[in-house]
Amino acid sequence: KMEASLSLQILPKTEDDQELLRIVDKVIRYLESTGLKTFTAPFDTTIEGDFDTLCQVIKRAHEIAIEEGAQGVSSNMKLYYTPEAEGGIFTIDEKVSPYHR
């Protein structure tokens, strides 16, 4: 059941930009491997799913950044949650299709 949409930006604390990009790439690959619908843009990745699963994804994304060598992790998140919505929430495709033809 899709009841939530998450926009997640992970910002690992590193000593150089190449290391930051390497860690962010690892996190993006994880997000795309979850089996959830994802859309990666220049500054964040949007993910759709149920609320509990998205909360687990957020935690694991931060853990991966630390496991990959980040000294700390900041993140920016936007989360829309509506468990009782008739017909669900607007999907990624519904949100971006007018702009990506």
PyMOL commands that set and color helices and strands:
alter all, ss='L'
color gray80, all
select helices_A, chain A and resi 17-33+51-67+92-96
alter helices_A, ss='H'
color red, helices_A
select strands_A, chain A and resi 4-12+37-40+45-49+73-81
alter strands_A, ss='S'
color yellow, strands_A
deselect
rebuild
show_as cartoon
